[in-house]
Amino acid sequence: MKKHVLCLLQVCAAAIIFAGCATSRHSTQWDYKIVYGPGGLEQEVRKAAGDGWEVVSSGGGDASPFVILRKSK
């Protein structure tokens, strides 16, 4: 009897692990957008954030700043 219970627990644990690996979070697809420019960059990013975009990265320094945004498809 103990052997059957242990075997059943192992099968259940394996099923839970495999079911977790098949979730949609592993296959999320993204849209990317780059916002350029020193003038109004902050306003553009705030507007995009309101539309569901999130900041991924930024760069360019003071001369030519840019922000990379993403949103799930």
FENBELDA-V176729 format. One record per pair of residues at least 24 apart in sequence whose C-alpha atoms are under 6 Angstrom apart, sorted by the first residue. I is the first residue (numbers start at 1). J is the second residue. Records with the same first field share a line. If there is no record, write none. Layout:
I: J / J
This chain:
29: 72 / 73
30: 71 / 72 / 73
31: 70 / 71
32: 69 / 70
33: 68 / 69
34: 67 / 68
35: 66 / 67
36: 66
37: 65
38: 65
